[in-house]
C-alpha cells in the first residue's frame, strides 16, 4: 500500500524524536519510522549526562547551550540535576582545559574551601590540592592533585525527555510507525519515495522530506543512498554496581579521573598476559574513567580502547565479560574503597557511538529533500533538542544558526576543511 508522508524521520531515538517534534511544531505531520521500540538503542544506554564544557569547540558548546535553553518545558519529566562534572588530576592540565573553554563561564580559583561557591549554577571552579579534599572529603586521599568542577552539568532522564517528545509530536498529528528503512526510490535523480519493510512486505512511501536519524543504523542508511562519509561505530559499555554501603558517595557529582593509569598490578598483569582480549589493557591506559551515583548503586564507565566497526549488525553490542570490572578498576584512584566490590557481578549494557573523525555531529542537507541528523557520539542526550530544532528550522526554509553550518555533512567535500580534534580529545 503506497503511503504519502509530509516528513519521514528514520529513527526513534532522542535525535529522531526531537527532529519530529520540532518539525511538527512547524506545521508538518511527521512519521517516525523505527524497527525497534522507540528509545531502546543508544538513547537508552547512555549515562544521560550533560555539560556545557567543550574545551576547544565553541560550536559544540553552542549546540548544547541551545539544547539546555530548550529543556525548560521538559524539566518536569527530564528532571535534570545540577551536580556538575568534577575532573580530577594534575592542576596544570585542569587549568589548561579550563582556559580552552571560555564559553563555560568564569574561571574561579580556590586554594581553600572558604571561597568555593557550592550552589553556583555556572562557571568553572579550579580547586588546588588541599582544597579538593576540603570541598569533597571523599577525595582527601589524593595528595598533590586538584579538581575542576564544571557547571552547568549533571544528568537527566533521557527516557522521560524522549517520551515527552514522542507524546508531543503525536499531539501535533505525527505518527510512530514500526518498520525498517531499506533505501529510496528516485525519479529524475531525486529521492522521492522511501523503501520500507513492514511485516515482511516492502512498501514505497512517497515523502516531501526525509530525515535520517537512525543512530547506529546511520552507516547502513547512508550506504543504501549511495553516500560515503567518514564514519565509524564504536561499542561503549556502562556498568551498574549495587552499593548498599555507599562506597560511591550518593551526593557526588559525575567524577572523572583525568590522568593516565594502569588498572592491573604487575602480579595481575603476569597472570593475564596470555589473555589476548585483555592484552591492550595490561599497560598504561588513557584518562577518562568516570562514574556517578545512580539509585542504590553507581554507574561506572571506562572504554579506553573501543574497537571500531564498519557497519553494526544491530543496535546493541554484546559486552565483553570483563567490561564491568575494567570500568570499576578505572575508578579505584578516585575511590579506593570500591576495591571491595571486585567479584560483584554488575549489570552491564551498552550502545554504539557513531562518530566522525573529529567527533562532531552530522546535521544538515545530504541531498535534495534528504537531511541527516546523527553522529552525536557520546553527547546525544545533551545535544538532541538543539540539533532537532536547528534541523527542523533549516529543512523548512529558515536560516540555520551559524554553529549548525559547522556540522553540515558537506564539510567533508571541502578540501580546505580542517578536522578539529578537541572534541575527540575531551570526549568521555
C-alpha positions as CSV (number, residue, x, y, z in Angstrom):
1,X,0.0,0.0,0.0
2,X,1.5,3.3,-1.0
3,X,1.6,6.0,1.7
4,X,2.3,9.7,1.3
5,X,4.3,11.3,4.1
6,X,4.9,15.0,4.6
7,X,8.1,14.4,6.6
8,X,9.6,10.9,7.3
9,X,12.1,10.6,10.1
10,X,14.0,7.4,10.2
11,X,15.0,6.6,13.8
12,X,13.0,6.7,17.1
13,X,15.9,7.7,19.4
14,X,16.2,11.0,21.1
15,X,17.6,12.7,17.9
16,X,14.9,11.4,15.7
17,X,12.1,12.2,18.1
18,X,13.5,15.7,18.6
19,X,13.6,16.3,14.8
20,X,10.0,15.0,14.5
21,X,8.8,17.1,17.4
22,X,10.2,20.4,16.1
23,X,9.0,19.6,12.5
24,X,5.5,19.0,13.9
25,X,5.7,22.3,15.7
26,X,6.4,23.9,12.3
27,X,3.1,22.6,10.9
28,X,4.3,19.3,9.3
29,X,2.8,15.9,10.2
30,X,5.9,13.7,10.6
31,X,6.0,10.0,10.7
32,X,8.8,8.4,12.7
33,X,10.0,5.0,11.3
34,X,11.6,2.7,13.9
35,X,12.3,-1.0,13.6
36,X,12.9,-1.4,17.4
37,X,10.9,0.1,20.3
38,X,11.5,3.8,20.5
39,X,14.3,4.9,22.7
40,X,15.6,1.3,23.1
41,X,19.0,1.6,21.4
42,X,21.8,4.1,22.3
43,X,19.4,6.6,23.8
44,X,18.6,4.1,26.5
45,X,22.2,3.0,27.2
46,X,24.0,6.3,27.9
47,X,25.0,8.0,31.2
48,X,22.2,10.6,30.5
49,X,24.7,13.3,31.3
50,X,25.0,16.8,30.1
51,X,27.6,19.6,30.2
52,X,28.3,23.0,28.6
53,X,32.0,22.4,28.9
54,X,33.6,21.7,25.5
55,X,37.3,22.8,25.5
56,X,38.4,24.0,22.1
57,X,35.0,23.7,20.4
58,X,32.7,26.7,20.6
59,X,30.3,25.3,18.0
60,X,29.6,22.1,20.1
61,X,29.2,24.3,23.2
62,X,26.7,26.5,21.3
63,X,24.7,23.4,20.3
64,X,24.5,22.1,23.8
65,X,23.6,25.6,25.1
66,X,20.7,25.7,22.7
67,X,19.6,22.3,23.9
68,X,19.7,23.4,27.5
69,X,17.7,26.5,26.7
70,X,15.0,24.3,25.1
71,X,14.9,21.9,28.0
72,X,12.8,24.1,30.3
73,X,9.4,22.9,29.1
74,X,10.5,19.3,29.7
75,X,12.2,19.8,33.1
76,X,9.4,18.2,34.9
77,X,9.9,14.9,33.1
78,X,13.6,15.1,32.3
79,X,14.4,16.1,35.9
80,X,17.9,17.5,35.3
81,X,20.1,17.9,38.3
82,X,22.9,20.4,38.6
83,X,25.7,18.5,40.4
84,X,28.2,19.2,37.7
85,X,31.2,17.3,36.4
86,X,34.3,17.0,38.6
87,X,37.6,16.4,36.7
88,X,40.4,15.2,39.0
89,X,44.1,15.3,38.1
90,X,47.2,17.5,37.8
91,X,46.4,21.1,38.4
92,X,48.2,22.4,35.3
93,X,46.3,20.1,33.0
94,X,43.0,21.0,34.5
95,X,43.8,24.7,34.2
96,X,44.7,24.3,30.5
97,X,41.4,22.6,29.9
98,X,39.5,25.4,31.6
99,X,41.3,28.1,29.6
100,X,40.2,26.4,26.4
101,X,36.5,26.7,27.3
102,X,35.7,30.5,27.8
103,X,32.1,29.6,26.8
104,X,31.7,27.7,30.1
105,X,31.7,30.9,32.2
106,X,34.2,32.5,34.6
107,X,37.1,30.5,36.0
108,X,37.3,30.8,39.8
109,X,40.4,29.5,41.6
110,X,40.3,28.2,45.1
111,X,43.2,27.4,47.5
112,X,40.8,26.6,50.3
113,X,37.1,25.7,50.7
114,X,36.1,29.1,52.0
115,X,35.9,30.7,48.6
116,X,34.2,27.7,46.8
117,X,30.6,28.6,45.7
118,X,28.8,25.3,46.4
119,X,25.5,26.4,44.8
120,X,26.9,28.1,41.7
121,X,24.8,27.5,38.7
122,X,27.6,28.1,36.1
123,X,31.3,28.6,35.7
124,X,34.5,26.6,36.4
125,X,35.9,26.1,39.9
126,X,39.5,25.1,40.0
127,X,40.4,23.5,43.3
128,X,44.0,23.5,44.3
129,X,45.5,20.5,46.1
130,X,44.2,20.6,49.7
131,X,41.0,22.5,48.7
132,X,39.9,19.4,46.7
133,X,39.7,17.3,49.9
134,X,38.1,20.1,51.9
135,X,35.3,20.5,49.4
136,X,34.9,16.8,48.6
137,X,36.2,14.9,51.7
138,X,35.9,11.5,50.0
139,X,38.8,12.7,47.7
140,X,41.0,13.8,50.5
141,X,43.5,11.0,49.9
142,X,44.5,12.5,46.6
143,X,47.5,14.4,47.7
144,X,49.0,16.8,45.2
145,X,46.1,16.7,42.8
146,X,43.4,19.2,42.0
147,X,39.9,19.3,40.7
148,X,37.9,21.2,38.1
149,X,34.2,21.4,39.0
150,X,32.2,22.3,35.8
151,X,28.7,23.7,35.8
152,X,26.1,23.8,34.3
153,X,26.4,20.0,34.1
154,X,24.8,16.9,35.6
155,X,22.5,14.3,34.3
156,X,18.8,13.9,33.5
157,X,16.2,11.3,32.5
158,X,16.6,10.5,28.8
159,X,13.6,8.3,28.9
160,X,11.4,11.0,30.4
161,X,12.6,13.5,27.8
162,X,12.1,11.1,24.9
163,X,8.6,10.1,25.9
164,X,7.6,13.7,26.2
165,X,8.9,14.3,22.7
166,X,7.0,11.3,21.4
167,X,3.8,12.4,23.0
168,X,4.4,15.9,21.8
169,X,4.8,15.2,18.1
170,X,1.8,12.8,18.2
171,X,-0.3,15.6,19.7
172,X,0.6,17.6,16.6
173,X,-0.6,14.8,14.3
174,X,2.6,12.8,13.9
175,X,2.7,9.0,13.9
176,X,5.2,6.4,15.1
177,X,5.5,3.6,12.6
178,X,7.1,0.2,13.0
179,X,9.3,-0.9,10.1
180,X,12.8,-0.9,8.6
181,X,14.2,1.6,6.2
182,X,15.8,0.0,3.2
183,X,16.6,2.9,0.9
184,X,15.0,5.3,-1.5
185,X,13.5,5.2,-5.0
186,X,14.5,8.1,-7.3
187,X,12.8,9.9,-10.1
188,X,14.9,12.2,-12.3
189,X,17.8,11.7,-9.9
190,X,15.9,13.0,-6.8
191,X,14.8,10.8,-3.9
192,X,11.0,10.6,-4.0
193,X,10.0,7.6,-2.0
194,X,11.3,5.6,0.9
195,X,11.6,1.8,0.6
196,X,10.2,0.4,3.8
197,X,10.0,-3.2,5.1
198,X,6.8,-3.7,7.2
199,X,5.5,-7.1,8.4
200,X,7.6,-8.9,5.8
201,X,6.5,-6.8,2.8
202,X,8.3,-4.0,1.0
203,X,6.3,-0.8,0.6
204,X,7.1,2.6,-1.1
205,X,6.3,5.7,0.9
206,X,6.5,8.9,-1.1
207,X,7.7,11.8,1.1
208,X,8.2,15.5,0.9
209,X,11.1,15.5,3.3
210,X,13.3,12.6,4.6
211,X,15.4,12.9,7.8
212,X,17.9,10.2,8.5
213,X,18.4,9.9,12.3
214,X,18.7,6.1,12.9
215,X,21.6,6.2,15.4
216,X,23.7,3.2,14.9
217,X,21.9,2.4,11.7
218,X,23.2,5.6,10.1
219,X,26.1,3.9,8.3
220,X,23.8,1.4,6.7
221,X,21.3,4.1,5.7
222,X,23.9,6.2,4.1
223,X,25.2,3.3,2.1
224,X,21.7,2.5,0.9
225,X,21.5,6.0,-0.5
226,X,24.9,5.8,-2.1
227,X,26.6,8.3,0.2
228,X,30.1,7.8,1.7
229,X,31.0,9.8,4.8
230,X,33.9,9.2,7.2
231,X,32.0,7.5,10.0
232,X,32.8,4.7,12.4
233,X,30.8,2.9,15.0
234,X,32.3,2.2,18.5
235,X,30.7,0.0,21.1
236,X,30.7,1.6,24.5
237,X,29.5,0.0,27.7
238,X,28.5,1.1,31.2
239,X,28.2,-1.0,34.4
240,X,25.8,-0.5,37.3
241,X,27.0,-1.8,40.6
242,X,24.9,-2.2,43.7
243,X,26.3,-0.2,46.5
244,X,24.3,-0.6,49.7
245,X,27.3,0.6,51.8
246,X,27.5,3.9,49.9
247,X,31.2,3.5,48.9
248,X,30.4,5.8,45.9
249,X,29.0,8.9,47.7
250,X,25.4,9.4,46.9
251,X,25.8,13.2,46.8
252,X,28.8,13.1,44.4
253,X,28.8,14.9,41.0
254,X,29.9,12.9,38.0
255,X,33.5,12.1,38.8
256,X,36.2,11.8,36.1
257,X,39.8,10.6,36.5
258,X,41.7,12.9,34.2
259,X,45.1,11.0,34.5
260,X,46.6,8.0,32.7
261,X,46.6,4.9,34.8
262,X,47.3,1.2,35.0
263,X,44.3,-0.8,36.3
264,X,46.2,-4.1,37.0
265,X,49.1,-4.7,39.3
266,X,52.3,-6.2,38.0
267,X,51.3,-9.5,39.5
268,X,47.9,-9.4,37.9
269,X,49.5,-8.5,34.5
270,X,51.7,-11.5,34.7
271,X,48.7,-13.8,35.3
272,X,46.6,-12.2,32.5
273,X,49.3,-11.8,29.8
274,X,48.0,-14.9,28.0
275,X,44.5,-13.5,27.7
276,X,44.5,-12.0,24.2
277,X,41.5,-9.8,24.7
278,X,43.0,-8.2,27.8
279,X,46.4,-7.6,26.4
280,X,45.7,-4.0,25.4
281,X,44.5,-3.3,28.9
282,X,47.6,-4.5,30.7
283,X,49.8,-1.4,30.2
284,X,49.2,2.3,30.7
285,X,45.7,3.4,29.8
286,X,44.4,6.9,28.8
287,X,42.4,9.2,31.1
288,X,38.6,9.1,31.1
289,X,37.3,6.7,33.7
290,X,34.2,8.2,35.1
291,X,31.2,7.3,37.2
292,X,28.2,8.7,39.0
293,X,25.7,7.7,41.7
294,X,22.5,6.0,40.4
295,X,19.8,4.8,42.7
296,X,21.1,2.4,45.3
297,X,24.3,2.0,43.4
298,X,26.5,3.7,40.9
299,X,27.4,3.7,37.2
300,X,31.0,3.1,36.1
301,X,32.3,3.8,32.6
302,X,35.7,3.2,31.1
303,X,36.2,2.3,27.5
304,X,39.9,3.0,27.0
305,X,40.4,1.4,23.6
306,X,36.9,1.0,21.9
307,X,37.1,-1.1,18.8
308,X,35.7,0.3,15.5
309,X,33.0,-1.5,13.5
310,X,32.3,-0.6,9.8
311,X,28.6,-1.4,10.0
312,X,26.9,-2.6,13.2
313,X,24.6,-5.5,12.5
314,X,22.2,-4.4,15.3
315,X,21.8,-1.6,17.7
316,X,23.0,-3.3,20.9
317,X,26.6,-4.6,21.1
318,X,27.5,-7.6,23.3
319,X,29.7,-6.5,26.2
320,X,32.9,-8.5,26.8
321,X,32.9,-10.4,30.1
322,X,35.5,-8.1,31.6
323,X,33.7,-4.7,30.7
324,X,32.3,-4.2,34.2
325,X,35.5,-5.0,36.1
326,X,37.5,-2.7,33.8
327,X,35.1,0.2,34.4
328,X,35.2,-0.5,38.2
329,X,39.0,-0.6,38.3
330,X,39.2,2.6,36.4
331,X,37.5,4.4,39.4
332,X,39.9,3.0,42.0
333,X,42.2,6.1,42.0
334,X,39.2,8.2,42.8
335,X,37.5,5.9,45.3
336,X,39.8,3.2,46.6
337,X,37.0,1.7,48.7
338,X,35.4,0.4,45.5
339,X,38.1,-2.4,45.6
340,X,35.7,-4.2,48.0
341,X,33.3,-4.7,45.0
342,X,35.8,-6.8,43.0
343,X,33.9,-10.0,42.4
344,X,30.5,-8.3,42.5
345,X,28.5,-9.0,39.3
346,X,27.3,-5.7,37.8
347,X,24.6,-5.1,35.3
348,X,26.3,-4.2,32.0
349,X,24.8,-2.8,28.8
350,X,25.9,-0.6,26.1
351,X,25.3,1.0,22.7
352,X,27.1,2.1,19.6
353,X,28.7,5.6,19.3
354,X,28.6,6.6,15.6
355,X,31.3,9.3,15.2
356,X,33.1,11.4,12.6
357,X,36.9,11.7,12.8
358,X,36.7,14.9,14.8
359,X,33.7,13.7,16.8
360,X,31.4,16.5,15.6
361,X,27.9,15.7,14.5
362,X,26.3,15.4,11.1
363,X,23.4,17.9,10.8
364,X,22.1,19.3,7.6
365,X,21.2,18.6,4.0
366,X,22.6,15.4,2.4
367,X,20.9,15.9,-1.0
368,X,17.8,17.5,-2.3
369,X,14.9,16.5,0.0
370,X,17.1,14.4,2.3
371,X,18.6,15.5,5.6
372,X,20.8,13.8,8.2
373,X,21.0,14.1,12.0
374,X,23.5,11.8,13.6
375,X,27.0,11.0,14.8
376,X,26.2,12.6,18.2
377,X,28.8,10.4,19.7
378,X,28.6,10.4,23.5
379,X,26.6,13.6,23.6
380,X,23.2,12.7,22.1
381,X,21.2,13.3,25.2
382,X,22.6,16.7,25.8
383,X,22.5,17.8,22.2
384,X,19.3,16.3,20.9
385,X,16.9,19.2,21.4
386,X,19.2,21.8,19.9
387,X,20.1,19.6,16.9
388,X,16.4,18.7,16.3
389,X,15.3,22.3,16.5
390,X,18.1,23.5,14.2
391,X,17.4,20.8,11.6
392,X,13.6,21.5,11.6
393,X,14.2,25.2,11.1
394,X,16.8,24.6,8.3
395,X,14.7,22.0,6.5
396,X,11.6,24.2,6.4
397,X,13.4,27.2,4.9
398,X,14.8,29.2,7.7
399,X,18.4,30.3,8.0
400,X,20.3,27.9,10.3
401,X,22.2,29.2,13.3
402,X,25.9,29.6,12.5
403,X,27.0,26.7,14.7
404,X,24.8,24.4,12.7
405,X,26.6,25.2,9.5
406,X,29.8,23.9,11.1
407,X,28.2,20.4,11.3
408,X,26.8,20.2,7.7
409,X,27.9,16.9,6.0
410,X,29.1,18.9,3.0
411,X,32.1,20.0,5.1
412,X,33.9,16.7,4.1
413,X,33.7,17.7,0.5
414,X,35.6,20.9,1.2
415,X,39.3,20.3,0.6
416,X,40.1,23.3,2.9
417,X,38.2,21.8,5.8
418,X,40.5,21.1,8.8
419,X,39.4,18.5,11.3
420,X,39.1,19.7,14.8
421,X,40.5,17.3,17.3
422,X,39.5,19.0,20.6
423,X,36.0,17.4,20.9
424,X,37.5,14.0,20.4
425,X,40.3,14.7,22.9
426,X,37.9,15.7,25.7
427,X,35.2,13.1,24.9
428,X,34.5,10.6,27.7
